[in-house]
């Protein structure tokens, strides 16, 4: 195995699942047993009705990520698991910043900050202003640095959302699978004539 595969880097694990109830806890246990920290976790509807999509970000080697992905895929409700490096995906995080309105108005040009960091004001009150921006971690961190001198009151960042660059989507694969292996037709009362044999103790 090449040394590149042994280097730790950021990986994005995408999980397609039929059902969320109880699954998040079981997935978290898979990571905690190996003492692997989940750096970001997002769950949302997917492009397929009633199918949910998890995006999990961890910092690990490819070998470990491959094993984790296989184990997650063994869960009953899980349909498919993909893992990708940051180069293989398009991703964004959303961030909100609460700043004292007086401080911003007196010491900084709001328009300049908005332009420079691609941010926009979502709430402007007498006591505080809330800015919103989306981008990569370095970009949202840079705005924290810029706002610290002006009385940054509160900051929050969302989990990562990501789309796989080379993927045609799981929807197509699911439809192909259904065409190749249609669900067996349910036969009502299939064993009715054999009930004496079936229920004999």
N, C-alpha and C positions, 0 to 999 in steps of 0.2 A: 504494500500500500504506500502511495506517495506521501511525502511529508505534508503536502498541501491538504490532504484529507484529514491529517491529524491536527491542523491548525484550527483554533477556535475562531469562529466568526458569527455574525448575526444571521440567523436563519428564520424564515417565515414558514410556519406550518399551517396549511389550509385544510380544514376538515369539513366535509359535507355530511350532515347528519339529519336523520328523520325526526328526531325527538330530542329536546333539550333537557327534559325533566330528569334530574339525577345524573345526567351525563357529565356536566361540568365538574361535579365533585369527583367522579371516577377518573376523569382526565387529569385533574389536579393531583390526585393521588399518584398517578403514573410518574409525574414530574417530582413530587415531593419525596417519593421513595428513593429516587436517584439523586436527591439533593440538588436538583436543577431549578434555578430561579426563572420564573416566567416574567419577562420584562414588559410584555404588553399582551393583553387578551381582549379581543373584540368578538362579539357574536351578533349576527344580524340575519335577516331574511336573505335568501340567495335569489338567483335568477329563476329558480324552479319553485313553483308554488308548494308550500308545506315543507320545503327543505331548508334547513338553516345552515349557516356557514360560520365557522370559527376561524379567526386569524390569531395565531399564537406566535409571539416573537421570543426567541431564546438565543443565548450566546453559547454555542457549543461546537464540537467537531462534527463533520458530516457523518461519520460512522455512528455517533451517538444519536444524531437526529434521525438517521435511517431506521435505527432500532426502535426509537420512540414512535415514529410514524407507523411502523408495522404493528406495534402494540396497541396504539390508538385505533387502528383499522380493525382490530379484532373485536372491538366493542360492538354489541349487537346492533345498535342504532346507527353506527357509522357506515356510510356508503363508500367514501373514498377519502384518502389523505394524500396531499401533495406537500413537498417541501422545496423551498427555493431560497437562493441568496438574494440580497438586496438588488443586485444587478439584474435579476430575472423578473423583478416586479415593478409596478408603479404604485407608490404609496404616499400617504399623507397622514398628518395628525392635525387635529384642531386644538387651538389654545385660546383661553380667555384670560385677560389681564384686567384687574381692577386697580385704578389709580386715582389719587385725590385730584379732583377737578381743578381746584385752585392752583395746585402745584404745576399741573400741566399747562394751564392757561398762562401762568406767570413766567415759567422757566423754559418752556419748549414750544416750538411750533408744531401744533397738532397735525397740520397738513403735511409737514415734512416727514414726521414720524410715520404717518399713515402711508405715504408714498414709498418711503425707503424700505419699509418692512412688509408692504402689501397688506396692511391691516386696515380694519374699518371700525368705527365706533358703533356699537350695538345698543348701548345705553349711555345717555348723558344726563346726569343729575347734578344738583348743586354741590352735593358732598362727594360724589365719585363719578368716574367715567369708566365704562367697560369697553375694551378693545377685543376684537376677534381676529385671528389670523390662522391660516393653514399652511403647512409646509413640512419639511423634514425637521428632525430633532434639532439640528444645528441652527436652523432658521428661527425656530420658536425660542430656543435658548438665547439667541442673539438679541431678541426683543426684550427678554428679561433683563439682560445687562443694560440695555438702553433706558429702560424704565425705572431701574433701581434708584437712581439719583432723584427721581421725581415722586417718590413716595409710593412705591408699589405695595398695595395693601394685600392683594390676593392674586394667586395664579393657579390655573388648573389646565391640564393637558389631557386630551382624550386618548384612548387606545388607538393603535394604528389600524387604518383600513388599507387594504392592498388588493390589487388585481394583477394576475400573472400575465406577463407580456406575451408569451408564446402559446398560452392556452386558448383553445377554441371554446372553452366553457364546458362545465360538467353536464350541462343540459343535453348537448349532442351525444356525449358518451352514454348517458343514461337512456336516451331514446334508442340508440344502437343496441344496447344490452337488452332492452325490452323486445326489440324486433328479433334478435337472435334467440333469446330464451324467454318466450312469453310465459306469463304466470299460468300454472296448471289450472284447468277449469275445475271448479268445485262441483262434485257430483253429490247431489242431495241423496240421503239415505243409501249411501254406497254400500254399507255393511248391514242393511236391514235384513237381508235374507240369511245372514250368518250370525244373527244376534245370539242364538243359542250357544254357539261356539265361543263367541267373544266374551259373553258375560258368565260363562260357566266357571265357577270357582274351583 
